[in-house]
């Protein structure tokens, strides 16, 4: 059961979360403002209401998680989203990351492979606010070639390798943020597609994500 009341207490807890993210090194004011504006407790069962603004992941449907706010903020900051850019997200999950990007005025195209999560998400009230998000049920390794190319691509699951079809769907000058690694820990990478098609690679902190799997799960 979810509740959709956003009280002064919730807003106060969000401000505390934003202050914590600043202490952890998040400096992009647009990212911080987005997290401050989105009621994270809406994404969770009301049983989690008191802890929804702690900086940690929580379980959601289909054995998935809503990501830790620091992870969402970190990836969003690396992505360096500008207003009206087309962003492809692999792994809709709870749609919290999608809405952070939408709050930053991106045009978001997001893919979920878990049919249960995709169907549950259709009933989520907060989606009505963000008409700049388009939701798809599909295989993240395939991307969305019909809607590409994209200015930015963000992968919110542990990729065993860099998916070549996603690189193809990235515009020259575009950026991809992706955690890569087959074990328990992944390294966050930012890839920039150069005008000649080569890829510039930057390495950042280590994180732990659920695995990125191919195909669709009905």
BELBEL-V38087 format. One record per residue. PSI is psi in whole degrees, 0 to 359 (NA if undefined). OMEGA is omega in whole degrees, -180 to 180 (999 if undefined). BURIAL is + if it has 9 or more other C-alpha atoms within 8 Angstrom, else -. Layout:
psi=PSI omega=OMEGA burial=BURIAL
psi=PSI omega=OMEGA burial=BURIAL
//
This chain:
psi=129 omega=178 burial=-
psi=149 omega=174 burial=-
psi=149 omega=-176 burial=-
psi=35 omega=174 burial=-
psi=130 omega=179 burial=-
psi=94 omega=-172 burial=-
psi=173 omega=175 burial=-
psi=325 omega=179 burial=-
psi=315 omega=178 burial=-
psi=316 omega=-180 burial=+
psi=323 omega=177 burial=+
psi=319 omega=178 burial=-
psi=323 omega=177 burial=+
psi=319 omega=179 burial=+
psi=320 omega=177 burial=+
psi=319 omega=178 burial=-
psi=316 omega=179 burial=+
psi=319 omega=178 burial=+
psi=320 omega=178 burial=-
psi=318 omega=179 burial=-
psi=323 omega=176 burial=+
psi=316 omega=179 burial=+
psi=330 omega=-179 burial=-
psi=0 omega=173 burial=-
psi=7 omega=176 burial=-
psi=121 omega=-175 burial=+
psi=346 omega=-177 burial=-
psi=111 omega=-175 burial=-
psi=330 omega=180 burial=-
psi=323 omega=176 burial=-
psi=313 omega=-179 burial=+
psi=320 omega=179 burial=+
psi=320 omega=179 burial=-
psi=315 omega=-180 burial=+
psi=325 omega=178 burial=+
psi=332 omega=-175 burial=+
psi=343 omega=-173 burial=-
psi=122 omega=-180 burial=-
psi=95 omega=-175 burial=+
psi=332 omega=-179 burial=+
psi=341 omega=176 burial=+
psi=335 omega=-174 burial=+
psi=352 omega=-172 burial=+
psi=158 omega=172 burial=+
psi=147 omega=-177 burial=+
psi=341 omega=176 burial=+
psi=336 omega=-179 burial=-
psi=7 omega=-171 burial=+
psi=316 omega=-175 burial=+
psi=339 omega=-176 burial=-
psi=6 omega=-174 burial=-
psi=335 omega=-177 burial=+
psi=13 omega=168 burial=+
psi=150 omega=-176 burial=-
psi=71 omega=178 burial=-
psi=163 omega=178 burial=-
psi=155 omega=176 burial=+
psi=151 omega=178 burial=-
psi=144 omega=172 burial=-
psi=192 omega=-178 burial=+
psi=161 omega=174 burial=-
psi=33 omega=178 burial=-
psi=30 omega=177 burial=-
psi=181 omega=-180 burial=+
psi=154 omega=164 burial=+
psi=126 omega=-170 burial=+
psi=155 omega=173 burial=+
psi=135 omega=-180 burial=+
psi=322 omega=179 burial=+
psi=319 omega=179 burial=+
psi=315 omega=178 burial=+
psi=314 omega=-179 burial=+
psi=319 omega=-178 burial=+
psi=311 omega=180 burial=+
psi=319 omega=-180 burial=+
psi=321 omega=179 burial=+
psi=316 omega=179 burial=+
psi=326 omega=-177 burial=-
psi=333 omega=175 burial=+
psi=56 omega=-175 burial=-
psi=138 omega=174 burial=+
psi=157 omega=180 burial=-
psi=136 omega=174 burial=-
psi=5 omega=173 burial=-
psi=147 omega=175 burial=+
psi=120 omega=-178 burial=+
psi=128 omega=173 burial=+
psi=126 omega=176 burial=+
psi=131 omega=176 burial=+
psi=113 omega=-180 burial=+
psi=75 omega=-178 burial=+
psi=315 omega=-179 burial=+
psi=234 omega=-179 burial=+
psi=343 omega=-173 burial=+
psi=10 omega=178 burial=-
psi=312 omega=178 burial=+
psi=319 omega=178 burial=+
psi=316 omega=-176 burial=+
psi=329 omega=173 burial=+
psi=315 omega=179 burial=+
psi=320 omega=179 burial=+
psi=322 omega=177 burial=+
psi=333 omega=177 burial=+
psi=12 omega=174 burial=+
psi=20 omega=175 burial=+
psi=157 omega=169 burial=+
psi=107 omega=-169 burial=+
psi=132 omega=174 burial=+
psi=115 omega=-172 burial=+
psi=138 omega=-176 burial=+
psi=133 omega=174 burial=+
psi=132 omega=-179 burial=+
psi=344 omega=-179 burial=+
psi=111 omega=-177 burial=+
psi=321 omega=-179 burial=+
psi=313 omega=179 burial=+
psi=318 omega=180 burial=+
psi=316 omega=-178 burial=+
psi=318 omega=178 burial=-
psi=320 omega=-178 burial=-
psi=331 omega=-179 burial=+
psi=334 omega=-176 burial=-
psi=1 omega=-174 burial=-
psi=119 omega=-174 burial=-
psi=321 omega=-173 burial=-
psi=340 omega=-180 burial=-
psi=332 omega=-178 burial=-
psi=336 omega=-179 burial=-
psi=332 omega=-171 burial=-
psi=82 omega=-180 burial=+
psi=355 omega=177 burial=-
psi=18 omega=173 burial=+
psi=132 omega=173 burial=+
psi=131 omega=-174 burial=-
psi=139 omega=-179 burial=+
psi=143 omega=172 burial=+
psi=118 omega=-177 burial=+
psi=190 omega=-178 burial=+
psi=115 omega=-177 burial=+
psi=331 omega=180 burial=+
psi=337 omega=180 burial=+
psi=337 omega=-177 burial=-
psi=208 omega=179 burial=+
psi=74 omega=-175 burial=-
psi=330 omega=-179 burial=-
psi=330 omega=-175 burial=-
psi=352 omega=-179 burial=-
psi=181 omega=-2 burial=-
psi=162 omega=-176 burial=+
psi=148 omega=175 burial=+
psi=322 omega=-177 burial=+
psi=150 omega=174 burial=+
psi=134 omega=179 burial=+
psi=132 omega=179 burial=+
psi=125 omega=-175 burial=+
psi=34 omega=175 burial=+
psi=162 omega=-177 burial=+
psi=109 omega=-179 burial=+
psi=130 omega=178 burial=+
psi=338 omega=178 burial=+
psi=171 omega=179 burial=-
psi=116 omega=-175 burial=-
psi=119 omega=-176 burial=-
psi=326 omega=-179 burial=-
psi=332 omega=177 burial=+
psi=323 omega=175 burial=+
psi=319 omega=179 burial=+
psi=327 omega=-176 burial=-
psi=4 omega=179 burial=+
psi=133 omega=178 burial=+
psi=152 omega=168 burial=+
psi=131 omega=-175 burial=+
psi=351 omega=-179 burial=+
psi=163 omega=-177 burial=+
psi=144 omega=174 burial=+
psi=132 omega=174 burial=+
psi=123 omega=-171 burial=+
psi=129 omega=172 burial=+
psi=123 omega=-174 burial=+
psi=132 omega=177 burial=+
psi=137 omega=-176 burial=+
psi=348 omega=-178 burial=+
psi=205 omega=-179 burial=-
psi=339 omega=-176 burial=-
psi=138 omega=179 burial=+
psi=152 omega=174 burial=+
psi=131 omega=178 burial=+
psi=127 omega=179 burial=+
psi=148 omega=167 burial=+
psi=120 omega=-179 burial=+
psi=133 omega=176 burial=+
psi=127 omega=180 burial=+
psi=115 omega=-177 burial=+
psi=162 omega=-179 burial=+
psi=330 omega=-180 burial=-
psi=5 omega=177 burial=-
psi=351 omega=177 burial=-
psi=164 omega=-175 burial=-
psi=124 omega=173 burial=-
psi=132 omega=-172 burial=-
psi=128 omega=175 burial=-
psi=141 omega=-177 burial=-
psi=140 omega=-178 burial=-
psi=209 omega=-173 burial=-
psi=167 omega=175 burial=-
psi=144 omega=178 burial=-
psi=175 omega=176 burial=+
psi=115 omega=-178 burial=-
psi=161 omega=168 burial=+
psi=151 omega=-175 burial=-
psi=146 omega=172 burial=+
psi=119 omega=-176 burial=-
psi=152 omega=180 burial=-
psi=169 omega=-180 burial=-
psi=187 omega=177 burial=+
psi=145 omega=-180 burial=+
psi=106 omega=-179 burial=-
psi=NA omega=999 burial=-
//
